[in-house]
Amino acid sequence: MVFGQPWPVIPAALLVGTLNVFLFAFDRPWTASDGFRNWGDWLFQLLGIVHRPDLISPLLYSGSILNLGLLLGAFAAALLSREFGIKPAPMEELVKGAIGGIMMGGGAVLSFGCNIGGFFSALPALSLSGVAMMLGLGIGAFLAAKFLPGKIDGAGSDDFQPACESPPQTSSSGSFGAQPLIGLLVLLALLGAAQFYRVLGYAPQAAFLLFGVAFGLVLQRSRFCLVRAFREPFMSGESVHTRAAALALTLSMIGFSILKATDLKDSTDWVFPSFWLGALLGGSLFGAGMAIAGGCGVGSIWRAGEGQVKLWVAGFFFAVGASITRQFLARAGLLEELGSALFLPDLAGWAGAIWGVVALMAVWYLLAGWNEQPKRFGQVRA
């Protein structure tokens, strides 16, 4: 009854937005890029390319643990719904995954966050960089849809799933008939791992793991997807994911604003120094990359958890691209040149900032619904 059917997108998106508010109240908002970068840094350190004594283990770094929880939560959800299966992709799609992953890694560093940290969390935190990244994501997704029609994420191919669509249920024959039982055991093992962290004195890491598992379960079952939110208006005209994202962002913004206005969290939290150059350029690069790869930072993780090989490749190159880009910009002294940290209430007051974000989300919501009609916005129809 719970895992046999897809979960509705809009309620799931609202649940994701609510979880993000609780995660911010607990420690800091949701992002995936810092976890990916931690993985890339560790890879280069293991290869002897870099040496960083201050590098935190992926098993202790909060961003990495959040990503691991999301991956394993999605894996458990896919098993419980009989949707797990190793799904290979043609070489052309693997190349797109690699290219898209590198672009996403570089874009995330430029904007100080991926489409989750730099947009889905930064905009509710009333960071002006989140507005700039939203514009960049739209530009990047449009350009990818415009110049790669019918070729993004295997579009038009019968042997590869488009972005975030449900995979067919795995046959119940053989060992795969035990998928739901294995999924339940995975969930129990994750609860045990969280308890193990707590016993060892790492209670915050235990909480991050459980938040990640919750995100993975919700995203895998609902297929809520920011790639589709930005890409589909230019491809198929579908708007449900766009409208879901607008509602989730509005809900998160209300929660974030309460936390900041009551001084439960510092007003500067998650206000990145990337407005406008870094956020706009990084968002454009990231938007094009996620459209080509068929999954963003988070989308790559939860789809990898259900066995999508192309997204394994995208995730690997995301980590590599983020690590290389960060090291290059840091050594060149360019990180400080990407923009300024601007907090919207400092510019327009609390009421102006909040109503401004609400108005922006309302316009996005309404335009997405209007755009579902044929031949609007010059869509590239499948």
Disulfide bonds with the S-S distance in Angstrom:
Cys164-Cys225 2.16
